[in-house]
């Protein structure tokens, strides 16, 4: 350390090669890549590492912040994650379902219509075939026309073009309206690629009138810790992070001066900066950001998700999670985490996670809880509310970033300025995108490696 000015009462300036903001998975993986190669300071404002990939204990139950599953697709990050967990990991084949029209049908809806009433099934199949017919004359089915457009397509038009009226009306439109809490005629579709399976006609027909279609989609197989919930991964990555400091919040940053002020720590001088905190919050804290960059960041939007975690006795379902497109249900998804790992609950008990999205407005928790219990009985996941012996609400203030034209215009302005100032912003919220945990780890590694060159 060195004093800013000798003989003054100013706090000493802490110097580091790389400042990492945010100790979620992206920040932890960046720290891992730098360990022993460059000195760094990883500032995490919470009292524990992991960001949203943490696990909370209550009453003998372990609860995650919603369903956090590992989808391992890249050899390098897969090896890193499995090595960090040291055998504390299981591989699970997905059992996901949709509840609609008082019936369960397997996920994805578009290729598993067999569980739907005949009227709904027929409407969905006819609509899909009608939408698909023009594509037979084109070499660019599905998402490719999006890439050729000057402007991203909006979701409400895209889903009807790709899936037809029936599938859109019975699942795609109502479910995504509940999830995003944003007008679907303004929601753009850049996020759809890896997350919305695009079937062929024979797959739709077989799923409606023949055998069940398994394996479609990016998450047909996933990994999860045997013990400790998803927080076990963050704890494992943090174990060797010598530069990690918990309970420290970055109050302000000046990229031109390469300085930051951290609450309860003081001023920090850095050479490189890796941000993994929400992009709009980071820019708001950046003192030297030009007005056009601040205006761009102010236009970024996200939704909020409230997660009701339940500990219950006597749960019989083997389902991992279910989607609820109908407006009668306040939640868009409900999962049973103990079907990932029995170690999350005492013997004979199960843990549920129930997700309710808002546009940022506060949720009436007492009313929502009453409705959730009633609806879990209605769909058969529990028999009586007396089965529930533990409850825990968790709030994700910034849950899903909103894809719209404002985001399309804002991100180049922000990232061009950051690049010019030798700063990278990565991860689900640092890059302001819809992604999964392994991708955040991958981006953290890559961001750190850039600082080594």
N, C-alpha and C positions, 0 to 999 in steps of 0.2 A: 504494500500500500504506500501511497504518497500523499502528503497534505497538499490541498489546492493552494493555500497561501500560508506560509509559516507565520506564527504569531496571531492567527485569527481563531475564531471559535467555530469555523466551518467544519463539517464532518469530513473525515478523510475520504478520498476517492478510491474506491476499489477498482482494480484493473483486471480485465479478463480478455482473453482472445475472442471468445464467442459468448454472447448472451443469448440464452434460450428462454423464451417466454411461454410458460405453460407446461406442466408436467403430466399431460396426458400421454397416450401411446406414441404420438408423433414426437413429442419433446423427449420422452424417455429413450426412444430409439436413436434420436439424434445424439443424445448424451452418450449412449452406448458406443456409437461410431467414433466419438471424439475421445473416449476414455483412454488415457495413456498416450494420446497423440497431440492434443491441444488442450490447454486449460480452458475451462468453460464455467459459467454459472447458469444453472437451470433454476429459474424462479417459479415456484408453484404457489398460488395463493391459498390453496386448501391445506389442511393439516395432514393430508396423506396424498400419495401420488396416484395418478391414474385418470384424473379428470372425471369423465362420466363412466369410465370403465372400472368402477369400483364396486365393492360389495358391502352391504350394510347388514349388521346382525341385530336381531331383536327377538327376544323370547325363545331362543333356541333355533330360530330360522335365519337363513341367509338370503338376502334380497339384492339383486342387481338393479341398476337403473335401466329397467326395461330389458328386453331380450338381446343380450350381447353375445353373439356367436362368432366363431372363427371360421372364415371361409378361406382356406389356404390354397392359393393358385400359383404362387411364384416360388420356385425352389429355394431361393436365398432367404426370403422372409419366413417361409415355412420351417426351414432348418433353424433359424434364429428363435422362432417362437417355441418350437418343440424342445430345443436345447434349454431354453430358459425355464420351461415348465418341468424339465427333468422327469418325464414319465407321468407327471400329474395331468394327464390328458386322455380323453376318450374320443373316439370317432363315432358319429351318430348319423344314421340315415333318416332324413326328414320325414315326419308325419305331420303335415300341415293341412288344414281344412278350411272350408268356407261354410258359414251358416247363413242360409237365405231361404225364404219361403218355407220356414219351419223344417228345413232339411239340411243335413250335412253332405257336402261333396268334397272330394280331395282338391287340394291346390296343385297346379294353377287352375283357376276356374275355366279358362278358355279351352282347356283340353280334358276337363273332367266334369262334363255336364251331366253325367249319368245320374247323379243324386238329385237333380232338379226335377220338378214336375214336368210332365210331357209338354205342356203348353210353353213353358219357359225354354225347355230344351230345343223344341222346334224353332222357336223365334230366334234363338241364339245361333243355331246352325244355319238357318236360312240367311240371316243377316251377315254371317261371316262369309258364306259362299258368294253372296251378292257383292260384298266389298272386295273379295279376293279376285273375282272374275276379271276386272280390268288389269290386274297385275300380271295376268297370264300373257298379256300383250306387251309387257314391259320387262326389261332386264334389271329393274331397280325396285323390287318389292320391299315392303316393310319400311324400315327406317331410312333407307338410302335416299329417297327423295328429299328428306329433311336436309341432308348434307349438301344437296344441290341448290337449296333455297338460299336467297339472300338474307332472309329473316327466319328465325326459328318458328316452327309451327306451334300453334297453341294446342293444349291437350284435348280440349273438348272436340276439336275438329279432327285431330290426329287419331284418337281412339275410334271414332266412327269410320274413318277412312280405312284403318287397319283391321279392326275387329268387327265392324258392322254395328247396326243399331241395337241388336238384341244383347250381345255381350256388354256393350257400352252401357245400356240402360240398366241391366240387372247387376252389374258388378263394377266396371271400370269407372263410370261417372260417380255413382254414389259413394263408393269406397274412397276414391281419391278426394272427393269433396270433404269427407270427414277427416281424412289424414292431413291434408294440406291446409284446410281452413282458409282457402284463398279461391277467388273466382277461377274456374277451370277454363273460361274463355280468355283468361290472361296468363294462366300458368303455361310456361313453355316446356318443351319436351326433351331438352338436352340430357336430362337425368334418366330417361327411359331405357337407354341402350342395354346395360347389364341387368336391369332390375325388372323389366317387363318382358316375359318370354313371348316370342313371336312364333306361333305354330304354323304348320302346313295344313292344308285341308284334310288330308288323311288322318292327321293327329286329332283334329277337332271331331271328325266323324267317329273315329275309334273311341275317343273318350266319352262321346255322347251315347253311342249305341253298342260299343264293344267292351274292351277291357280297360281297366284303369291305366292312366298314363303317368308313370313315375319318372323322376330324373330330369324333368324339364326345369330350367331355371338355374341361377348361379348358386343357390343354396341347398341343392338336393342332398348334399352331404356336408356336415359341419363338424367342428371340433369344439370341445369345451373342457375346462378343468374338472378333474374328478373330485377335487376337494377345494374349498375356499371360494367358490364362485368365480366370476370373471376377474374379480379383483386379484386373484392369485397371479394372473399374468402381469399386471402392473407392478405388483409387489416383487415379482421375480426380475423384471427388467430394472426396477429401481435399486435392487440389492447392491449392485456394483457401481452405482452412480455417485462418484465422489464429489461432484459439483452440484448435486441436488440440494436445494434449500426449500423447506416447506414453510408455509405460512407467510410467504413474501409476495406482496402484490406490486407489480410495476405501475407506478402512478403516472409517469410521463417518460417520453422518449424524444430525443433530438437526434435525428439521423445524420444531419450535417456535422454536428459536433461529436457524434458517436458517443453520446452520453445518455444515461437513463437515471431516473430517481425511483428507488424502491422503498416502499413504506417499511418501517422498522429495520431498515438495512442501511439506507443512505444512497449517495450518488455512486454510479458505476460507469466506468469508461470501458468501451468495448471496440473491437476491430470489426467483427462480423455480428449480425443479428439474425436469429431464426425465430420467427413468430409462429406459435400454434394456437394462440387465443383467437376468439372470434374476430374476424377481419374488421368489422365495423367498429368494434370497441378498440382495437389496436390503433386504427387510424385516428379515432377520437382522442387518444392519449398521445399522439405524435405531434409535438408542438410545432415542428417546422413543415408539416404537410401543407402544400398549397391549397388555396380555397377550392379549386376544381376537384382536387383529390378528396377533400373533406365533404364536398357536396356529393360526390359520387358514392362515398361510403355511407352517407346518411340515407341514401336511397335503397340500401340493402335491407331485405326483410327476412324474417324467419317466423316460424310458429312456435308455440309452447306446448309441451306435453306433460300432463300429470299422470303419474303411474301409481295406481293403487295395488300394493302388494298384499297378498293374503296368505296366511298360513291356515291350512284346513285339514280336518280328519276325513278319512273315508272316501277319498277321491278315487274314482275307478278309471278315468280316461287315460289312454296312452298317447294322446295327442300332444305334440310339442307346442303348437300355437294354432289359433284360428282367426280368420278374418270375418268381420261383421259389417257388410256394406249397408245394411238397412238402417234407415233413420230412427227406427224404434229403439235401437241400442245406442247409448251415449258413447260407447267405446268403439274404436275401429279395429282393435286387435286384443286378444286375450291369450296368454300362454301359460303353460304349466312347466315351470323351470325344473322341478324335481324329475321330470322326464328327460332332462339333460343329465342330471346327476342327483341321485338319491341323497347325497351327503348334504344337500341344502336344507334338510328338514329333519326333525326327530323321526324315529321309526313310526311307520303307519301314517305319516302326515305328508302333505304336498304343499308346494308354494305356487301361487298364481301371480302373474303380473298382468294388470289390466290398463290399457293405454287410452287416454282421452286427450284429444288435441283441442287447442283453442288458438285464436288469432293473436294471443298475447293477453287477453282479458283473464281476470281471475276466475277460477272455477269454484262453485259452491260445493265444497268437499263433502259436507254432510248429506246434501241432497244426492250428489253423484254416487256416494257410497251406497245409499239406499237403493238407487236404481240399478247399480251394478249387481248387487246381491240378488235382486229380483230377476234380473235378466240372465244371470248365471244359472238360476233355477229353471228359467223358461227354456233355455237351450240344452239343459240336461247335464251341465258340468258339475253342479252340486244338487243335492236333493233338498237340503234345508239350510237356512242361514246359520243354524246352530252348529254346523260343521266348522265354521270359521272361528278360529281361536286366537288369531293374531292379525293385526292390520298395520300397514305403514304406507303413508303417502310420500312419494318422492316427486319433486318438480324439476323438469328440464326446461329452463327458461328459453334457451336457444336450442331447439330440437332439430327441425328440418329447415334448411335454408330454402327460401322461395325462389324458384326459377321464373323470371319474367323478363320483359324487355329492358327494364331498368337494370337488372343484374347484367345482362348482355352488354349494355353500354358502359356500366360502371367498372367492371373488372379490368378491362384493358387500361383504363386511366390509372387505376390504383396500382396494378402490377408493373406497368411501365415505370412509374415513379419509384416504386420500391426497388426494381432492378437497377435503375440508375443510381440508387443509393446503397447498393450492395447489401440488400436485405431480401430475405426470402420468407414467404408466409405459406405454410403447408398444413396438411391435415384436413379433416372434415370441415372445421370451422375457419382455420387459417386460410385455406384455399377457397372457402365459401362454396361447398358443394355437397352433394349426396354421395357418400362413400361408405366403405366398411373398414373394420379395424385393421386388417392386414394392409390395406392401402395406406392408411395413416402411418403405420410402421415403416412401410417402404419409402414413403415420402420423407419421413424423418431421417432415415439413413442417407438418402440421396442428398438432402439438404446439407447434412453434416459433411458429406464427402466433398461438396462444392467448396466448403470453407477450408479444406485441406490442400486445395490446389493453389 
